[in-house]
């Protein structure tokens, strides 16, 4: 079941990113890692743009009208994606994560500036990890979240889908606060 969900998620990411890929000039991939990094770059651009668009005084926002009890705040969404970027990167590299904390990130990271740095550093680490995926090692088994076994390529693929999932949630948070997400704003010259 997990593999089916993983493959479905990857399929959706690839389909949804097709339009974005068509809008950006991308060099041909020479390795599986290059291909994954191209997709991750799109996710990184969209996600960091959304994270930066929310004013710091709204980082504690979480929807409250309706059935939203227990959902993450905007800041928690951003920290979660950053923390899981490290989890995926560490799995791909077959090493211990370089940051403390669980999938919610370090408790010491609180301000918008700290969260944005944590996020950007996590994408840099994940890009490094994805760059290590080659034709030769892409099917090697790695462990995700301490228990889930997957091919290195599968872990890398899942890592590119995860930010898109949370990006969709963050767009709603932005719009609930009257903020148009950067990706939805008119582009100069178009």
C-alpha positions in Angstrom: 0.0 0.0 0.0 2.8 2.4 0.9 4.5 1.7 -2.4 1.3 2.4 -4.3 0.9 5.7 -2.5 4.5 6.6 -3.2 4.1 5.8 -6.9 0.8 7.7 -7.1 2.4 10.7 -5.4 5.3 10.7 -7.7 3.0 10.4 -10.7 1.0 13.4 -9.6 4.1 15.4 -8.9 5.5 14.7 -12.4 2.2 15.5 -14.0 1.7 18.7 -12.1 5.3 19.8 -12.6 5.1 19.3 -16.3 3.6 22.7 -16.8 6.2 24.3 -14.6 9.0 22.4 -16.3 7.8 23.7 -19.6 8.1 27.3 -18.3 11.7 26.8 -17.2 14.7 26.0 -19.3 16.4 22.9 -17.9 19.5 21.1 -19.0 19.2 17.4 -19.9 19.7 15.2 -16.9 22.9 13.1 -17.0 22.1 11.1 -13.8 19.0 10.2 -11.8 20.1 12.7 -9.3 20.2 15.5 -11.9 16.6 14.6 -12.9 15.4 14.7 -9.3 17.3 17.9 -8.5 15.5 19.6 -11.4 12.1 18.7 -9.9 13.3 19.7 -6.4 14.4 23.1 -7.7 10.8 23.7 -8.8 9.4 22.6 -5.4 12.1 24.7 -3.6 11.2 27.8 -5.7 7.5 27.5 -5.1 7.8 26.5 -1.4 10.4 29.1 -0.3 8.5 31.8 -2.2 5.3 30.9 -0.2 7.2 30.7 3.1 8.8 34.1 2.5 5.5 35.7 1.4 3.8 35.2 4.8 4.6 38.1 7.2 6.3 37.0 10.4 3.3 38.1 12.5 1.2 35.5 10.6 3.6 32.6 11.0 1.6 31.4 14.0 -1.6 31.3 11.9 -3.6 28.1 11.6 -7.1 27.8 10.2 -9.7 27.7 13.0 -13.1 28.0 11.2 -14.5 24.5 10.7 -12.8 21.1 11.4 -9.2 22.2 11.7 -8.4 21.2 15.3 -4.8 20.1 15.6 -3.5 21.3 12.2 -0.1 22.8 12.0 0.5 26.5 12.1 2.2 28.1 9.0 5.5 28.1 10.8 5.1 24.4 11.7 4.3 23.6 8.1 7.6 25.2 7.0 9.6 23.6 9.7 8.1 20.2 9.0 9.1 20.3 5.4 12.6 21.5 6.3 13.0 18.8 8.9 11.8 16.1 6.5 14.1 17.4 3.8 16.9 16.4 6.2 15.3 13.0 6.9 15.1 12.3 3.2 18.6 13.6 2.5 20.1 11.6 5.3 18.3 8.4 4.0 19.6 9.0 0.5 23.1 9.6 1.8 22.8 6.6 4.2 23.9 8.8 7.2 22.5 10.3 10.4 20.6 13.5 9.9 22.8 16.5 10.7 20.0 18.3 12.6 18.3 17.5 15.9 14.6 17.0 16.4 11.9 14.9 14.8 9.8 15.6 11.7 8.8 18.9 13.3 12.3 20.3 13.4 14.3 21.8 16.3 12.3 23.6 19.0 15.0 26.3 19.1 14.1 27.5 15.5 11.3 30.0 16.1 11.6 33.3 14.3 10.7 33.7 10.6 14.4 34.4 9.8 15.5 31.3 11.7 12.8 29.2 10.0 13.7 30.5 6.5 17.4 29.7 7.1 16.5 26.2 8.3 14.4 25.7 5.2 17.0 27.0 2.8 19.7 25.0 4.4 17.5 21.9 4.3 17.0 22.3 0.5 20.8 22.7 0.0 21.4 19.4 2.0 18.7 17.6 0.0 20.1 18.8 -3.3 23.5 17.5 -2.2 21.9 14.1 -1.3 20.0 13.8 -4.6 23.2 14.6 -6.5 24.6 11.4 -5.0 22.0 9.2 -6.8 23.6 7.5 -9.8 22.7 4.8 -12.3 24.8 2.4 -10.2 23.4 3.1 -6.7 19.8 4.2 -7.5 18.3 0.8 -6.5 20.3 0.3 -3.4 18.1 -0.1 -0.3 17.9 2.8 2.2 15.8 3.3 5.3 13.3 6.1 5.7 11.9 7.3 9.0 13.8 4.5 10.8 11.7 1.7 9.5 10.5 2.0 5.9 12.8 0.3 3.3 13.0 1.8 -0.2 15.3 2.1 -3.1 17.5 5.2 -3.0 15.7 6.5 -6.1 12.3 6.0 -4.5 13.4 8.0 -1.4 14.7 10.7 -3.7 11.5 10.8 -5.7 9.4 11.0 -2.5 11.5 13.9 -1.3 10.6 15.9 -4.4 6.8 15.3 -3.9 6.7 16.1 -0.1 7.2 19.9 -0.4 4.4 20.1 -3.1 1.9 18.5 -0.7 2.6 21.1 2.0 2.8 23.9 -0.5 -0.8 23.3 -1.4 -1.8 23.7 2.3 0.4 26.8 2.7 -1.3 28.4 -0.3 -4.6 28.1 1.5 -3.1 29.7 4.7 -1.7 32.6 2.6 -5.1 33.2 0.9 -6.9 33.0 4.2 -4.7 35.9 5.2 -5.4 37.9 2.1 -2.0 37.1 0.5 -1.7 36.1 -3.1 1.0 33.3 -3.4 4.0 34.5 -5.4 3.4 31.8 -8.0 -0.1 33.1 -8.6 0.9 36.7 -9.0 1.1 38.3 -12.5 4.5 37.9 -13.9 6.2 41.0 -15.3 6.5 40.9 -19.1 4.0 38.1 -19.6 
